[in-house]
Amino acid sequence: MIRLFRVFIPASVVALLVSEILLVLACYTLALFLLGIDPVFYLWDENNYWKVFVLTGLIILGLYFQDLYANVRISSTILLTQQVCLAV
Protein backbone atom coordinates (compact mmCIF):
# COMPACT_ATOMS: atom_id res chain seq x y z
CA MET A 1 0.00 0.00 0.00
CA ILE A 2 1.24 3.45 -0.92
CA ARG A 3 0.15 6.45 1.10
CA LEU A 4 -0.73 9.46 -1.06
CA PHE A 5 -2.54 12.52 0.33
CA ARG A 6 -3.39 10.63 3.55
CA VAL A 7 -5.08 7.87 1.53
CA PHE A 8 -3.73 4.35 1.18
CA ILE A 9 -3.63 3.20 -2.43
CA PRO A 10 -2.74 -0.35 -3.51
CA ALA A 11 0.57 -0.56 -5.35
CA SER A 12 -1.08 -2.49 -8.18
CA VAL A 13 -3.41 0.45 -8.90
CA VAL A 14 -0.46 2.87 -8.98
CA ALA A 15 1.40 0.54 -11.35
CA LEU A 16 -1.71 0.29 -13.54
CA LEU A 17 -2.03 4.09 -13.63
CA VAL A 18 1.62 4.63 -14.57
CA SER A 19 1.51 1.93 -17.23
CA GLU A 20 -1.64 3.39 -18.79
CA ILE A 21 -0.11 6.87 -18.90
CA LEU A 22 2.96 5.49 -20.66
CA LEU A 23 0.78 3.43 -23.02
CA VAL A 24 -1.34 6.43 -24.07
CA LEU A 25 1.77 8.57 -24.62
CA ALA A 26 3.35 5.76 -26.64
CA CYS A 27 0.22 5.47 -28.80
CA TYR A 28 0.35 9.15 -29.73
CA THR A 29 4.07 8.95 -30.45
CA LEU A 30 3.54 5.86 -32.62
CA ALA A 31 0.78 7.70 -34.50
CA LEU A 32 3.29 10.43 -35.36
CA PHE A 33 5.68 7.80 -36.75
CA LEU A 34 2.92 6.17 -38.80
CA LEU A 35 1.84 9.51 -40.26
CA GLY A 36 5.41 10.22 -41.32
CA ILE A 37 5.83 13.22 -39.03
CA ASP A 38 9.10 13.76 -37.21
CA PRO A 39 8.13 13.48 -33.51
CA VAL A 40 10.98 15.68 -32.26
CA PHE A 41 10.04 18.47 -34.66
CA TYR A 42 6.30 18.20 -34.00
CA LEU A 43 6.46 17.84 -30.22
CA TRP A 44 9.40 20.01 -29.17
CA ASP A 45 10.19 22.47 -31.98
CA GLU A 46 6.55 23.44 -32.49
CA ASN A 47 5.75 23.19 -28.73
CA ASN A 48 2.94 20.68 -29.18
CA TYR A 49 4.08 18.39 -26.36
CA TRP A 50 1.71 20.09 -23.92
CA LYS A 51 -1.26 19.21 -26.14
CA VAL A 52 -0.35 15.51 -25.97
CA PHE A 53 0.14 15.72 -22.19
CA VAL A 54 -3.23 17.45 -21.68
CA LEU A 55 -5.00 14.91 -23.90
CA THR A 56 -3.33 12.04 -22.05
CA GLY A 57 -4.39 13.54 -18.72
CA LEU A 58 -7.98 13.91 -19.93
CA ILE A 59 -8.11 10.30 -21.10
CA ILE A 60 -6.73 9.05 -17.77
CA LEU A 61 -9.19 11.29 -15.93
CA GLY A 62 -12.02 9.84 -18.03
CA LEU A 63 -10.89 6.34 -17.10
CA TYR A 64 -10.89 7.38 -13.46
CA PHE A 65 -14.42 8.79 -13.67
CA GLN A 66 -15.60 5.53 -15.22
CA ASP A 67 -14.38 3.85 -11.98
CA LEU A 68 -11.98 1.63 -13.87
CA TYR A 69 -9.38 1.95 -11.09
CA ALA A 70 -11.81 0.95 -8.32
CA ASN A 71 -12.13 -2.68 -9.38
CA VAL A 72 -9.00 -4.00 -11.06
CA ARG A 73 -10.48 -7.39 -11.91
CA ILE A 74 -12.28 -7.67 -15.25
CA SER A 75 -15.74 -9.18 -15.00
CA SER A 76 -16.84 -8.59 -18.59
CA THR A 77 -14.61 -7.71 -21.53
CA ILE A 78 -17.52 -6.17 -23.42
CA LEU A 79 -18.33 -3.86 -20.51
CA LEU A 80 -14.66 -2.92 -20.18
CA THR A 81 -14.46 -2.12 -23.89
CA GLN A 82 -17.57 0.06 -23.68
CA GLN A 83 -16.24 1.96 -20.67
CA VAL A 84 -12.86 2.60 -22.29
CA CYS A 85 -14.53 3.79 -25.50
CA LEU A 86 -16.75 6.12 -23.49
CA ALA A 87 -13.74 7.51 -21.63
CA VAL A 88 -11.83 8.15 -24.86
matplotlib code that plots the C-alpha trace (Angstrom):
import matplotlib.pyplot as plt

x = [0.0, 1.2, 0.1, -0.7, -2.5, -3.4, -5.1, -3.7, -3.6, -2.7, 0.6, -1.1, -3.4, -0.5, 1.4, -1.7, -2.0, 1.6, 1.5, -1.6, -0.1, 3.0, 0.8, -1.3, 1.8, 3.3, 0.2, 0.3, 4.1, 3.5, 0.8, 3.3, 5.7, 2.9, 1.8, 5.4, 5.8, 9.1, 8.1, 11.0, 10.0, 6.3, 6.5, 9.4, 10.2, 6.6, 5.8, 2.9, 4.1, 1.7, -1.3, -0.4, 0.1, -3.2, -5.0, -3.3, -4.4, -8.0, -8.1, -6.7, -9.2, -12.0, -10.9, -10.9, -14.4, -15.6, -14.4, -12.0, -9.4, -11.8, -12.1, -9.0, -10.5, -12.3, -15.7, -16.8, -14.6, -17.5, -18.3, -14.7, -14.5, -17.6, -16.2, -12.9, -14.5, -16.7, -13.7, -11.8]
y = [0.0, 3.5, 6.5, 9.5, 12.5, 10.6, 7.9, 4.4, 3.2, -0.4, -0.6, -2.5, 0.5, 2.9, 0.5, 0.3, 4.1, 4.6, 1.9, 3.4, 6.9, 5.5, 3.4, 6.4, 8.6, 5.8, 5.5, 9.1, 8.9, 5.9, 7.7, 10.4, 7.8, 6.2, 9.5, 10.2, 13.2, 13.8, 13.5, 15.7, 18.5, 18.2, 17.8, 20.0, 22.5, 23.4, 23.2, 20.7, 18.4, 20.1, 19.2, 15.5, 15.7, 17.4, 14.9, 12.0, 13.5, 13.9, 10.3, 9.0, 11.3, 9.8, 6.3, 7.4, 8.8, 5.5, 3.8, 1.6, 1.9, 1.0, -2.7, -4.0, -7.4, -7.7, -9.2, -8.6, -7.7, -6.2, -3.9, -2.9, -2.1, 0.1, 2.0, 2.6, 3.8, 6.1, 7.5, 8.1]
z = [0.0, -0.9, 1.1, -1.1, 0.3, 3.5, 1.5, 1.2, -2.4, -3.5, -5.4, -8.2, -8.9, -9.0, -11.3, -13.5, -13.6, -14.6, -17.2, -18.8, -18.9, -20.7, -23.0, -24.1, -24.6, -26.6, -28.8, -29.7, -30.5, -32.6, -34.5, -35.4, -36.7, -38.8, -40.3, -41.3, -39.0, -37.2, -33.5, -32.3, -34.7, -34.0, -30.2, -29.2, -32.0, -32.5, -28.7, -29.2, -26.4, -23.9, -26.1, -26.0, -22.2, -21.7, -23.9, -22.1, -18.7, -19.9, -21.1, -17.8, -15.9, -18.0, -17.1, -13.5, -13.7, -15.2, -12.0, -13.9, -11.1, -8.3, -9.4, -11.1, -11.9, -15.2, -15.0, -18.6, -21.5, -23.4, -20.5, -20.2, -23.9, -23.7, -20.7, -22.3, -25.5, -23.5, -21.6, -24.9]

ax = plt.figure().add_subplot(projection="3d")
ax.plot(x, y, z, "-o")
ax.set_aspect("equal")
plt.show()
